[in-house]
Amino acid sequence: MIDNRKIGEAAEKIRKSKYTVAFTGAGISVESGIPPFRGENGLWNKYDPIFVEIEYFHKKPLQSWKKIKEIFYDTFDEANPNAAHKILAKMGERGFLESIITQNIDNLHQKAGFKNVYELHGTSRTLSCTECSSEYDLSFVDLNFLPPTCYVCKGILKPDIVFFNEPIPQFALKRSFEEAKKSDVFIIIGTNAEVIPAADIPVAAKEHGATIIEINIEKSHFTDTITDIFLKAKAAEVLTELGKVLYL
């Protein structure tokens, strides 16, 4: 049961905010049918994550691509934005939300209509050639033939997601910290953010004076350290209620 008093308090903070930023993780997309990576029902409990280690990908691209297609693309193609993604997009339209920092690679924020998204772990919607660095939108790539190859040089294409042992895209990382430090309200949604440097971003927001609103189904390590308002429930449930109070 959501605490209506806390919903009202969170909505008032958002309404009065000059710069609100959202920080999302796997929990926001679970209700769209995309499983999380970690946790009880996480992908890494069912699959060996070696197929998304960059060294393995370069050595065995076909084996890696077979798993990538099965686990990511066959799932993401069927996934649509849920109520949580849609409410955040409406918040953006109404000027209640400036940007979204996401750890997700599913493109659902963009599908919902939100434009200013910083993707810490890359995106599944574009691919790059491992030889000549040519870039392709997913719509130009036929994943019925694996591994997909470059039209320019016949090199192997790699999804623009951050593999294990690959660095986070510097532009996304830099802008994420800048957005966090600029915010006066920072909304954590569906993430424990246990991985560095993602885990440091909400802390940076707090250190620069932001009010931290957290939406999670369970407590995270943020809850008792930096969170000001904790809304314990599914993302779509909380954001739907917030949307009603904000007249979205």
JOSUL-V625266 format. One record per residue. N is the residue number from 1. PHI is phi in whole degrees, -180 to 180 (none if undefined). OMEGA is omega as a letter, one per 40 degrees, with the letter a starting at -180 (999 if undefined). D_CENTER is the distance of its C-alpha to the mean C-alpha in Angstrom with 1 decimal. Layout:
BEGIN
N:PHI:OMEGA:D_CENTER + N:PHI:OMEGA:D_CENTER
END
This chain:
BEGIN
1:none:a:25.5 + 2:-78:i:23.6 + 3:-78:a:25.7 + 4:-63:i:26.7 + 5:-65:i:27.9 + 6:-68:i:24.6 + 7:-60:i:22.9 + 8:-63:i:25.7 + 9:-64:i:25.3 + 10:-65:a:21.5 + 11:-62:i:22.3 + 12:-66:i:25.1 + 13:-62:a:23.1 + 14:-66:a:20.7 + 15:-62:a:23.8 + 16:-88:a:25.5 + 17:-68:i:22.7 + 18:-94:a:23.1 + 19:-155:a:19.6 + 20:-104:i:16.6 + 21:-127:i:13.1 + 22:-107:a:10.0 + 23:-130:a:7.6 + 24:-114:i:4.9 + 25:-135:a:4.6 + 26:-56:a:6.4 + 27:-60:a:9.0 + 28:-76:a:8.1 + 29:-101:i:8.3 + 30:-58:a:11.3 + 31:-74:i:13.6 + 32:-97:i:12.9 + 33:92:i:14.4 + 34:-100:a:11.6 + 35:-71:i:12.6 + 36:-74:i:10.8 + 37:-81:a:11.9 + 38:-111:i:13.9 + 39:95:a:16.2 + 40:-56:i:19.1 + 41:-104:a:17.8 + 42:-73:a:15.4 + 43:-59:a:15.8 + 44:-74:i:17.3 + 45:-83:a:20.0 + 46:-104:a:21.0 + 47:-126:i:20.6 + 48:-76:a:21.6 + 49:-72:a:18.7 + 50:-57:a:21.4 + 51:-68:i:20.5 + 52:-112:i:17.4 + 53:-90:a:19.6 + 54:-62:a:20.5 + 55:-66:i:24.2 + 56:-65:i:24.4 + 57:-59:a:22.8 + 58:-70:a:25.5 + 59:-79:a:28.2 + 60:-134:a:27.4 + 61:-63:a:25.3 + 62:-65:i:26.7 + 63:-62:i:25.9 + 64:-64:a:22.4 + 65:-65:i:21.8 + 66:-59:i:23.3 + 67:-72:i:20.7 + 68:-59:i:17.8 + 69:-64:a:19.2 + 70:-62:a:19.9 + 71:-86:a:16.7 + 72:-96:a:14.1 + 73:-69:i:16.0 + 74:-67:i:18.3 + 75:-84:a:15.7 + 76:-65:a:13.2 + 77:-59:a:16.4 + 78:-91:a:17.3 + 79:-85:i:14.1 + 80:-125:i:14.2 + 81:-57:i:12.3 + 82:-98:a:13.6 + 83:-58:a:15.3 + 84:-65:i:12.4 + 85:-61:a:10.6 + 86:-69:i:14.2 + 87:-66:i:15.3 + 88:-61:i:12.7 + 89:-63:i:14.0 + 90:-66:i:17.5 + 91:-61:i:17.0 + 92:-64:i:16.3 + 93:-62:a:19.4 + 94:-87:i:21.5 + 95:84:i:20.6 + 96:-87:a:19.1 + 97:-140:a:15.7 + 98:-88:a:15.7 + 99:-155:i:12.1 + 100:-125:i:8.4 + 101:-103:a:6.8 + 102:-128:i:3.0 + 103:-95:a:3.4 + 104:-86:a:2.7 + 105:-116:a:6.0 + 106:-91:i:7.4 + 107:68:a:8.2 + 108:-73:i:8.6 + 109:-63:i:8.2 + 110:-68:i:10.8 + 111:-61:i:12.8 + 112:-75:i:13.2 + 113:111:i:14.6 + 114:-85:a:12.6 + 115:-99:a:13.6 + 116:-92:a:12.6 + 117:-116:i:9.0 + 118:-108:a:8.5 + 119:-101:a:6.5 + 120:-65:a:7.5 + 121:-109:i:7.7 + 122:83:a:9.1 + 123:-144:i:9.3 + 124:-87:a:11.5 + 125:-86:i:13.3 + 126:-130:i:15.6 + 127:-135:i:17.9 + 128:-130:i:20.3 + 129:-75:a:23.8 + 130:-76:a:24.4 + 131:-102:a:27.9 + 132:-110:i:28.1 + 133:69:i:24.4 + 134:-60:a:24.8 + 135:-109:a:21.5 + 136:-134:i:21.1 + 137:-75:a:19.1 + 138:-55:a:18.4 + 139:-64:i:21.1 + 140:-94:a:23.7 + 141:-114:i:23.2 + 142:-100:a:25.1 + 143:-84:i:23.4 + 144:-79:i:26.7 + 145:-120:a:28.1 + 146:-116:e:26.5 + 147:-72:i:25.8 + 148:-67:a:25.2 + 149:-124:a:27.2 + 150:-75:i:27.5 + 151:-70:a:29.9 + 152:-83:a:31.2 + 153:-126:a:32.0 + 154:70:i:31.2 + 155:-69:a:28.8 + 156:-80:i:26.0 + 157:-88:i:22.6 + 158:-122:i:19.4 + 159:-61:a:15.9 + 160:-82:i:14.0 + 161:-101:a:11.6 + 162:-80:i:12.3 + 163:-81:i:14.9 + 164:-61:a:16.6 + 165:74:i:19.0 + 166:-111:i:17.4 + 167:-75:i:16.5 + 168:-69:i:13.2 + 169:-54:a:13.9 + 170:-62:a:16.2 + 171:-62:a:15.7 + 172:-63:a:11.9 + 173:-66:a:12.9 + 174:-61:a:16.0 + 175:-67:i:14.7 + 176:-63:i:12.0 + 177:-67:i:15.1 + 178:-63:i:17.2 + 179:-64:i:15.2 + 180:-60:a:15.1 + 181:-70:a:18.8 + 182:-81:a:19.6 + 183:-73:i:18.2 + 184:-109:i:20.7 + 185:-132:a:18.3 + 186:-129:a:14.9 + 187:-107:i:12.9 + 188:-89:a:11.0 + 189:-133:i:9.4 + 190:66:i:9.2 + 191:-152:i:9.0 + 192:-94:i:12.0 + 193:43:a:10.5 + 194:-83:a:13.6 + 195:-97:i:13.1 + 196:-82:e:14.7 + 197:-92:a:14.1 + 198:-56:a:10.7 + 199:-63:a:13.1 + 200:-83:a:15.3 + 201:-69:i:13.3 + 202:-61:i:14.0 + 203:-64:i:17.5 + 204:-62:i:18.1 + 205:-61:a:17.5 + 206:-62:a:19.9 + 207:-64:i:22.4 + 208:-100:i:22.6 + 209:97:a:23.5 + 210:-74:i:20.4 + 211:-80:a:20.6 + 212:-102:i:17.8 + 213:-106:a:16.9 + 214:-118:i:15.1 + 215:-118:a:14.1 + 216:-150:i:14.2 + 217:-78:i:16.5 + 218:-138:i:18.1 + 219:-61:i:18.8 + 220:-115:i:16.7 + 221:-74:i:18.3 + 222:-79:a:17.3 + 223:-55:a:19.3 + 224:-96:a:22.8 + 225:-113:a:22.2 + 226:-123:a:20.4 + 227:-72:i:19.5 + 228:-97:i:21.9 + 229:-129:a:21.1 + 230:-105:i:19.7 + 231:-111:a:19.0 + 232:-91:i:19.2 + 233:-178:i:18.1 + 234:-68:a:15.5 + 235:-57:a:13.0 + 236:-63:a:14.8 + 237:-65:a:18.1 + 238:-66:a:17.5 + 239:-67:i:16.0 + 240:-63:i:18.9 + 241:-67:i:21.4 + 242:-62:i:20.1 + 243:-59:i:20.3 + 244:-64:a:23.9 + 245:-69:i:24.9 + 246:-87:i:23.5 + 247:57:i:25.3 + 248:-88:999:22.5
END
